[in-house]
């Protein structure tokens, strides 16, 4: 595409050619992606782009924009290129060590906010296993003022990014993060444990979309031979750390893993409250399981 654009070119012209190029390589939302990348490279807002399509794009801005379009054409997600992902109406920084959050994971937040959880006179304590960019923990702390949160991840860069996001959204004083393998560094009890763990069957990773396979960190995808390695660890940890009674474990699963996960919960005295403990995402797939300690 670079060779197609030389000399003076207007905003509308360069966007039109970028959209055509992205569409030709199979990008699902070429117009949206091109506009987001142009906003970043030019510093223009959407309203300004609409109002001034005839404006000439200077040479430097052209080259920056074309380099970003080339990255998207190579299937790098726009959120990775921008370093930002919107989640639950908030912008979160992401990095190479963190999963690129999916909109379907907002289902987990919806499920948590729908629950009535009583911690007595103490502040509600939340734990997020595999916190990544901190989207779950930071969102819940923002939605539940006064609660305390603990985020755990095995990657130091992910934890650093989660801390930045906690500061970004004004919850840093109520959030602690540590580098650890699941619950190895934790004690005490939690009222809410949340997680979006890796649950892809290892042999299926090679068949994922390139945006996922090539750009999400492997440790955030690989659930082992049956996809349930992380669930085993989290369920075992919840059995030890979850406050008995009103405490809840809320975590994401693959839609074909329901029966296996239910069996794992049962072996650790964790119970799903019928249909209320199973939540589907916007596409109708089972996405989130909620269990309590019995």
Buried (B, 14 or more C-beta within 10 A) or exposed (E): BEEEBEEEBBBBBBBBBBBEBBBEEEBEEBBEBBBBBBBBBBEBEEEEBEEEEEBBBEEEBBBBBBEBBBBBBEBBBBBBBBEBBEBBEBEBBBBEBBBBBBEBBBBBBEBBEEEEBEBEEEEBBBBBBBBBBBBBBBBBBBEBEEBBBBBBBBBEBBBBBBBBBBEBBEBBEBBBBEBBEBBEEBEEBBBBBBBBBBBBBBEEBEEEEEBBBEBBBEBBBBBBEEBBBBBBBBBBBBBEBBBEBBBBBBBBBBEEBBEBBBEBBBEBEBBBEEEEBBBEBEEEEBBBBBBBBE
